[in-house]
Amino acid sequence: MQLKVASYNIHKAVGLDRRRDPERIVAVLREIDADVIALQEADRRFGERASVLPRTLLDEHSPWQAVHFGIRPASLGWHGNALLVRRGIGIAAAAPVPLPALEPRGAVRADLIIAGQVVRIVGMHLDLSGLRRRQQVRSVLAQLDGPESGRPEVPTVLMGDFNEWSRRGGALQEFHAEHWQLMNPGRSFPSRRPVATLDRIVLSRGWQCDACAVHHSALAAQASDHLPVFARISLPKN
């Protein structure tokens, strides 16, 4: 089973030209052409937390459907975190993942059915504080391994804006090598001249990664202050 996953902080669809342009974001997503996409900053921060990507734009002009979490009708996700999956992929379960935070932060989880296999996807946007980031990673892992996770042994992909400037330190130390593989897509922030590897993909053991990189195009360099990252992954046959 092969899968292309991607993570993209879309900065509320506001580009470097200070224009909010949802169509431009969808055009970047089409360039990436991933099967599963974790978005960050996909909802407005105040009021109804309305999605910055109109659902009609996704429904009528994209090959993806948004995973519904049943929390805020106007939102695409939870605290700006959203998951898009290619149409035809089954969604077995979906839920928000509460995080300890002083500012609005969160994560979202979905169990997908792909080629008859259950795969768990977690999208997240972690805190600016290093101490808080470590607490948040611990919280996510505890909820994946806990009884409420339902399927603690399923192949899992975690991805998002980790806000971690260290290459392998800080919050990344919470991912122990016997259970997790840390992918290093490359520098993704700021989009015009990237210097930081803030956007990450972490795989549970068992996945094989065939490619992992930053998607750097002229359109992506303008559409948000982050560049998207992606990985091509597969599950070897038993």
C-alpha positions as a printed NumPy array, in Angstrom:
array([[  0.   ,   0.   ,   0.   ],
       [  1.496,   3.3  ,  -1.139],
       [  0.485,   6.725,   0.086],
       [  1.545,  10.332,  -0.409],
       [  1.047,  12.533,   2.645],
       [  1.632,  16.254,   3.04 ],
       [  1.508,  18.973,   5.66 ],
       [  0.936,  22.67 ,   4.972],
       [  0.551,  25.679,   7.252],
       [ -1.576,  27.848,   4.979],
       [ -1.385,  31.008,   7.147],
       [ -5.158,  31.491,   6.942],
       [ -4.759,  31.601,   3.132],
       [ -2.955,  34.962,   3.36 ],
       [  0.082,  35.081,   1.093],
       [  3.218,  37.18 ,   1.145],
       [  1.363,  39.765,  -0.923],
       [ -1.042,  40.094,   2.076],
       [ -3.983,  38.875,   0.007],
       [ -6.291,  36.148,   1.25 ],
       [ -6.543,  33.828,  -1.734],
       [ -8.114,  30.397,  -1.062],
       [ -7.976,  29.477,  -4.746],
       [ -4.196,  29.926,  -4.67 ],
       [ -3.911,  27.555,  -1.719],
       [ -5.954,  24.922,  -3.542],
       [ -3.731,  25.4  ,  -6.594],
       [ -0.671,  24.648,  -4.424],
       [ -2.429,  21.561,  -3.05 ],
       [ -3.024,  20.417,  -6.613],
       [  0.702,  20.823,  -7.318],
       [  1.491,  18.544,  -4.367],
       [ -1.272,  16.06 ,  -5.296],
       [ -1.109,  14.169,  -1.991],
       [ -3.599,  11.539,  -0.873],
       [ -3.814,  12.891,   2.684],
       [ -3.06 ,  16.487,   3.694],
       [ -2.774,  18.01 ,   7.158],
       [ -3.489,  21.733,   7.156],
       [ -2.657,  24.23 ,   9.869],
       [ -4.19 ,  27.71 ,  10.289],
       [ -7.098,  26.601,   8.125],
       [ -9.741,  28.437,  10.197],
       [-10.123,  32.021,  11.321],
       [ -9.042,  32.476,  14.907],
       [-12.023,  34.4  ,  16.28 ],
       [-15.818,  34.381,  16.076],
       [-17.253,  31.252,  14.505],
       [-13.74 ,  30.064,  13.58 ],
       [-14.935,  29.894,   9.98 ],
       [-12.847,  28.02 ,   7.449],
       [-10.636,  30.143,   5.199],
       [-11.15 ,  27.555,   2.451],
       [-14.814,  27.618,   1.399],
       [-16.271,  24.122,   1.417],
       [-17.734,  24.704,  -2.023],
       [-14.194,  25.345,  -3.3  ],
       [-13.076,  21.978,  -1.977],
       [-16.236,  20.114,  -2.951],
       [-16.48 ,  21.463,  -6.494],
       [-12.866,  22.172,  -7.442],
       [-10.674,  19.654,  -5.654],
       [-10.195,  15.879,  -5.443],
       [-10.284,  15.988,  -1.618],
       [-12.908,  15.874,   1.061],
       [-12.476,  17.435,   4.474],
       [-12.609,  15.145,   7.499],
       [-15.503,  16.294,   9.702],
       [-14.997,  16.501,  13.446],
       [-18.503,  17.661,  14.37 ],
       [-17.411,  20.572,  16.572],
       [-17.965,  23.933,  14.894],
       [-20.148,  23.868,  11.77 ],
       [-18.318,  26.777,  10.115],
       [-14.843,  25.403,  10.797],
       [-12.864,  23.097,   8.577],
       [-11.151,  21.491,  11.566],
       [-10.218,  22.098,  15.201],
       [ -8.162,  25.117,  16.303],
       [ -7.165,  25.567,  12.671],
       [ -6.01 ,  21.962,  12.186],
       [ -7.764,  20.168,   9.345],
       [ -7.336,  16.941,   7.388],
       [ -8.1  ,  16.517,   3.705],
       [ -8.308,  13.044,   2.174],
       [ -8.615,  12.027,  -1.429],
       [-12.145,  11.045,  -2.403],
       [-12.554,   7.319,  -2.295],
       [-10.549,   6.91 ,   0.907],
       [-12.789,   5.704,   3.718],
       [-12.977,   7.543,   7.027],
       [-13.564,   5.082,   9.862],
       [-13.285,   7.532,  12.773],
       [-12.286,  11.129,  13.48 ],
       [-11.795,  13.181,  16.627],
       [-10.015,  16.248,  17.985],
       [ -6.955,  15.65 ,  20.15 ],
       [ -6.945,  18.142,  23.06 ],
       [ -3.531,  19.596,  23.885],
       [ -2.283,  21.385,  27.013],
       [ -1.932,  24.99 ,  25.876],
       [ -2.073,  28.601,  27.001],
       [ -2.922,  29.76 ,  23.474],
       [ -5.386,  28.106,  21.075],
       [ -3.623,  24.949,  19.936],
       [ -4.855,  21.536,  19.028],
       [ -4.473,  18.41 ,  16.979],
       [ -6.849,  16.213,  14.999],
       [ -6.913,  12.487,  14.354],
       [ -8.547,  10.305,  11.732],
       [ -8.536,   6.581,  11.112],
       [ -8.649,   5.968,   7.365],
       [ -9.33 ,   2.848,   5.332],
       [ -6.82 ,   2.632,   2.491],
       [ -6.567,  -0.51 ,   0.348],
       [ -8.291,  -2.429,   3.123],
       [ -5.768,  -1.26 ,   5.74 ],
       [ -6.542,   0.993,   8.717],
       [ -4.115,   3.936,   8.849],
       [ -4.109,   6.598,  11.553],
       [ -3.302,  10.209,  10.624],
       [ -2.661,  12.975,  13.163],
       [ -2.303,  16.633,  12.182],
       [ -1.029,  19.16 ,  14.709],
       [  0.213,  22.688,  15.285],
       [  2.43 ,  22.899,  18.35 ],
       [  3.185,  25.758,  20.72 ],
       [  5.881,  28.407,  20.429],
       [  7.108,  27.482,  23.915],
       [  9.643,  24.629,  23.979],
       [  8.425,  23.288,  27.314],
       [  4.818,  23.365,  26.142],
       [  5.732,  21.637,  22.878],
       [  7.222,  18.7  ,  24.747],
       [  4.106,  18.455,  26.912],
       [  1.932,  18.521,  23.805],
       [  3.867,  15.744,  22.062],
       [  3.609,  13.622,  25.202],
       [ -0.123,  14.29 ,  25.293],
       [ -0.604,  13.229,  21.655],
       [  1.409,  10.036,  22.127],
       [ -0.436,   9.189,  25.34 ],
       [ -3.776,   9.549,  23.579],
       [ -2.601,   7.358,  20.707],
       [ -1.411,   4.632,  23.064],
       [ -4.264,   4.967,  25.549],
       [ -7.465,   2.91 ,  25.616],
       [ -9.464,   5.72 ,  23.987],
       [ -7.372,   5.421,  20.813],
       [ -9.198,   2.217,  19.903],
       [ -6.449,   0.834,  17.644],
       [ -3.076,   1.527,  19.298],
       [ -1.174,  -0.785,  16.953],
       [ -2.258,   0.669,  13.601],
       [  0.291,   2.287,  11.246],
       [  0.398,   5.969,  12.163],
       [  1.539,   9.219,  10.533],
       [  1.945,  12.413,  12.565],
       [  2.575,  15.659,  10.745],
       [  2.211,  19.392,  11.076],
       [  3.873,  22.627,  12.097],
       [  5.931,  21.524,  15.106],
       [  7.416,  25.011,  15.668],
       [ 10.627,  23.179,  16.605],
       [ 13.812,  24.873,  15.395],
       [ 16.095,  22.097,  16.617],
       [ 16.927,  19.415,  14.066],
       [ 16.511,  16.531,  16.521],
       [ 16.316,  18.047,  20.002],
       [ 13.546,  19.697,  21.97 ],
       [ 10.111,  18.18 ,  21.496],
       [ 11.478,  15.754,  18.898],
       [ 13.224,  13.838,  21.669],
       [  9.806,  12.578,  22.786],
       [  9.671,  10.336,  19.707],
       [ 11.667,   7.297,  20.764],
       [ 13.502,   5.528,  17.971],
       [ 12.095,   2.09 ,  18.773],
       [  8.585,   3.341,  17.939],
       [  8.956,   6.344,  15.603],
       [ 10.856,   7.495,  12.521],
       [ 11.628,  11.22 ,  12.288],
       [ 11.523,  12.413,   8.703],
       [ 13.501,  15.512,   7.742],
       [ 11.809,  17.102,   4.723],
       [ 14.046,  20.181,   4.815],
       [ 13.745,  23.893,   5.442],
       [ 10.198,  25.154,   5.029],
       [ 10.026,  28.516,   6.852],
       [  9.885,  31.317,   5.88 ],
       [  8.679,  30.435,   2.43 ],
       [ 10.651,  33.054,   0.496],
       [ 14.038,  32.108,   1.976],
       [ 13.582,  29.066,   4.197],
       [ 15.985,  28.664,   7.115],
       [ 13.997,  26.539,   9.604],
       [ 12.707,  22.962,   9.513],
       [  9.456,  23.68 ,  11.35 ],
       [  7.15 ,  21.433,   9.34 ],
       [  7.633,  17.76 ,  10.113],
       [  6.448,  14.266,   9.301],
       [  6.837,  11.426,  11.822],
       [  6.106,   7.806,  10.949],
       [  5.46 ,   4.837,  13.17 ],
       [  7.782,   1.875,  12.747],
       [  6.769,  -0.334,   9.852],
       [  6.434,   2.392,   7.247],
       [  8.958,   2.632,   4.456],
       [  9.685,   6.178,   3.26 ],
       [ 10.494,   6.379,  -0.443],
       [ 10.807,  10.19 ,  -0.589],
       [ 10.488,  13.14 ,   1.775],
       [ 10.956,  16.769,   0.745],
       [  9.791,  20.371,   0.765],
       [  7.488,  21.365,  -2.093],
       [  9.087,  24.547,  -3.415],
       [  7.376,  26.187,  -6.387],
       [  6.889,  29.798,  -7.422],
       [  3.246,  29.599,  -6.367],
       [  4.016,  28.007,  -2.998],
       [  6.625,  30.67 ,  -2.272],
       [  3.879,  33.311,  -2.448],
       [  0.801,  31.531,  -1.108],
       [  1.799,  31.286,   2.593],
       [  4.68 ,  32.021,   4.949],
       [  5.372,  28.248,   5.116],
       [  6.203,  25.855,   2.315],
       [  4.414,  22.496,   2.213],
       [  6.264,  19.285,   3.031],
       [  5.424,  15.811,   1.754],
       [  6.452,  12.171,   1.94 ],
       [  5.827,   9.142,  -0.237],
       [  5.419,   6.179,   2.068],
       [  4.477,   2.542,   1.805],
       [  3.691,  -0.473,   3.951],
       [  5.648,  -3.545,   2.922],
       [  3.657,  -6.736,   2.575],
       [  3.811,  -9.04 ,   5.569]])
